[in-house]
Amino acid sequence: MSENKDFLRTIVEEDLKKGKYKKIVTRFPPEPNGFPHIGHAKSICINFGIARDYQGHCNLRMDDTNPTTEDTKYVEALKDAVQWLGFDWGKDVYFTSDYFPKIYDYAVELIKMGKAYVDSITEEEIREYRGTVIQAGKRSKYAQRTIEENLELFEKMKNGEFKDGEHVLRAKIDMSAANMKMRDPLLYRIRHAHHFRTGDEWNIYPMYDFAHCLSDYIEGVSHSICTLEFENNRDIYDWVLDTLSLELPRPYQHEFARLGINYTVMSKRKLLELVNEKKVSGWDDPRMPTIAGYKRRGYTPESILNFCDQIGIAKANSMVDVAQLEFCIRDDLNKKVPRVMCVLDPLKVTIENYEGSEEIDAPYYPHDVPKEGSRKIPFSKELYIERDDFMENPPKDYFRLTPTQAVRLRHGYIITCKEVIKDDSGNIIEIKAEYHPNSKSGSDTSGIKVKSAIQWLSAKEAKVVEVRLYDRLFKDEAPEGLEDINPDSLIVIKDALIEPAVILEKPDERFQFERQGYFYADPIDYTDEKPVFNKIVGLKDSWAKKTKTEKIVQKIESKVEVKKAQVVGTEVAMSEEQKALFERYTNELELNTEVSNILARDEKLSLFFEEALTKLNSPISIANIIVTEVARELKESSELKFNAKQISELVKLIDEGTISSKIAKQVFEEMSKSGENPTQIVQDKGLVQISDPAKILPIIDDVIEKNPDNVAKFKAGNTKLLGFFVGQVLKATGVKANPKVVNELVEQKLK
């Protein structure tokens, strides 16, 4: 394993060194109540990846404990997702339902130990008796039932003698526990529903917290890896296994941050709502964040795996920019798909001085010399070009065809506009042009200089295809529901034109439609009679984006010009090299304009930034530290005691939630003085961020107890005092506590 292993692999290696387990066994345990999404892809990569790295095994197990929502089609979708991503679960798919008899026996054992009881209060009373974060719960009177009475009632529940909700089985733990999950959690509930595997055999079904740990134990799982929302459930996990005194080795639960992506929803409930309300065509709609959706859209398994690898495994939840996923598919396809020409909005061009026809040889990979492959493109008198590739009254930096500006037909000849034909409404319907016979690409002796090449197709041979232009499903960065759907997330062009060579015998192929983006032959709707192509993702360097960048550069430089009149020695206009850097930083890496401006203009900072990026793909965080802290150090000292790798290491500690941003400043100061590695500084000084509520709650209690007057003012309506309490708690922990966790806990305590 590499030195930069994530915290989960560190745990696995330590357990192996101690001899805790002979074999590493993980599991991917989804509930089959929906299609798996991109968040599941991360979990698949983690669980199967760790098993692979340590010569272990990962079980695929369906958590089928809720018969009302589960279905075989979801099981098949989950299996397909794991296989498509390139992982193997072995001979058998496991099901929690396989263990129902054994789990039932364990429940009976807990009853006999006096550790579980049948409760008969209502669901509302269960919630009411649970208490709050600051108020202990109250145990049901039915907890006093004898062991014999509980055994008899539980068996009757199993035999179907009671209605849904009439009774539940609960663990008897602690109704005053700080972790509210431990306040006599439910173990079983009655469900008179048909199960897709066990039929009508069972009338009671185990709760997730009870079934999960026991299924792990039965399967011999060593590391039960869950997302952070199950952190508080870990206490139940341990309680069940410890109380039953199950033989060692037993599994332990470890949590990682779940995946959040902007402009995306990953709640199964919301995804199901999209399907049921017919806002999408189904679970595999190419706009859906499901693995089936990405697969149909044309994403490759390699791009998803690379994305999961890039975002890493962190301990604190954060939001990933969807642009990072789009970068991964672009990066993958750019290396391997053929380039072809497609015209989405055709405009007719008649070349008046050309007669006959010919075929022009064009490479599929014009920029990749080692790759071979070409096709013949028919050329004739009547062509179609993209409507946007001609402008009658163009702006200054428009380099395509105009009444006064020649342009090259991609792989072909240079043409000049001679006449613009319009209809009665003034719309352009045709361009009359002439070609220059001695200007053919590869053997041009015309001496005519042109600034760009445009797409074109021969009118007679071009094939009509349907092109589906997919964009982000939601218009808002943090969508709430159906009202945030992007109305332009799908635009269908039924009469686009494409090269005849692209019409496929086997439609499982991807292409770059030059200057349009990357496209995939739809695996369901594509037919010989009706070829259909899905847009996977756009190109990163479109003319519109370039124009936008140039405007930003001009805006910044205009500010510089204003400053020049006021201050001696201010910045000069950007060089072409600096502009190229600025464009890359704003468009490709999506840094803000001010940060991009500073980096592009300062060669030392730029080189430092580029080197740091090779160690960690977190451009925004790295750039922010470099233009503030590193820039300040360079200004004060000609020689730095730290290097780019150490800055990347510091950013990684922040991204993973190991330290807070405030602590990072303290670590950076120490790095500047000593040159010590940030990880070592954090360990030596005990600066690891505290996120465990069990450690934070006593401090909150102490702060509240010491400030009764402010508590009274807060409860009287002065909610601004929330910041005071949060600040006091952070101060008491030496600013080590996780501010987000503190904020949530303080708010709960003060309710």
GIVENBEL-V766947 format. One line per field, one symbol per residue. ss: DSSP state (H for helix, E for strand, - for the rest). psi: psi as a letter, one per 40 degrees, with the letter a starting at -180 (. if undefined). burial: + if it has 9 or more other ideal C-beta (glycine too) atoms within 8 Angstrom, else -. A space follows every 50 residues. Layout:
ss: ???
psi: ???
burial: ???
This chain:
ss: ------HHHHHHHHHHH-------EEEE--------EHHHHHHHHHHHHH HHH---EEEEEE---------HHHHHHHHHHHHH---------EEHHHHH HHHHHHHHHHHH---EEEE---HHHHHHH-----------HHHH--HHHH HHHHHHHH---------EEEE--------HHH---EEEEE----E---E- ---EEE-HHHHHHHHHHHH---EEEEEHHH---HHHHHHHHHH------- -EEEEE--EEE------HHHHHHHHH-------------EHHHHHHH--- HHHHHHHHHHH------EEE-HHHHHHHHHHHHH---EEE-EE--EEEEE E-----EEEEEEE----------EEEEEEE-EEEEEHHHEE--------- EE--E-EEE----EEEEEEEEE-----EEEEEEEE-HHH----------- --EE-EEE----EEEEEEEE---E-------HHHE----EEEEEEEEE-H HH-------EEEE---EEEEE----------EEEEEE-----HHHHHHHH HHHHHHHHHHHHHH-----------HHHHHHHHHHHHH----HHHHHHHH H-HHHHHHHHHHHHH---HHHHHHHHHHHHHHHHHH-------HHHHHHH HHHHH-----HHHHHHHHHHHHHH---HHHHHHHH----E--HHHHHHHH HHHHHH-HHHHHHHH---HHHHHHHHHHHHHH----E-HHHHHHHHHHHH -
psi: iidfiidddddddddddefdidhhhaihgihgeiiiaddddddddddddd dddffaihhhhhggegeeeiidddddddddddddeeiheadihihddded ddddddddddddeeeiihieiiddddddedaadehiihiideeeiidddd ddddddddefeiihediihiigcheeidhedeggihdiihhgihhedebf dieihiidddddddddddefhdhhhiideeddeddddddddddefiiiii iihhiihihhhifiiehdddddddddefeieadeheeieidddddddeii ddddddddddeahiehiihhhdddddddddddddeeiihihhhdghhhhh hdehiaiihhhhidgdegddhihiihhhhadhihihdeehhdgiidfhea hidehiihhhebihihhdihhiadeehheihhiiihdfehhefhedehhi eiiiiiihddeihhihhhhhahdieidgidadeehhefehhhhefiiiid eehidhegiiihhhedahihhhedehiddghhhhhdiiiefidddddddd ddddddddddddddedhhfiiiiiidddddddddddddefiidddddddd dhdddddddddddedhggddddddddecddddddddhehieiiddddddd dddddeediiddddddddddddddeiidddddddefehhhehdddddddd dddddefdddddddeeegeeedddddddddddeffdihddddddddddde .
burial: -------++++++-++----+--++++++++++-++++++++++++++-+ ++-+-++++++++++++--++--++-+++++++++-+-+---+++++-++ -+++-++++++---+++++-----++--+++-+---+--+-++-+---++ +-++-+++--------+++++++-+-+-+++++++++++++---+----- -++++++-+++++++++-+-++++++++-+-++++++++++-++------ +-++++++++++++++-+-++++++----+--++++++++++++++++++ --++++++-+++++++-+-+-+-++++++++++---+-++++++-+++++ +--------+++-++---------+++++++++++++-+++--+-----+ ++--+++++++++++++--+-------+-+++++++--+++--+---+-+ --+++++++-+++-+++++++++++---+----+++--++--+--+++++ -+++--+--+++++-+++++++---+----+++++++-++-+--+++-++ -++--++--+--+----------+---++-+++++++-+++-+-++++++ -+--++-++-+++-++-++++++++++-+++-++-----+---+++++++ ++++++++++--++++++-+++-----+--++----+++++-+--++-++ ++++--+--++-++------++-+++-+++-++-+++++-+++-++++++ -
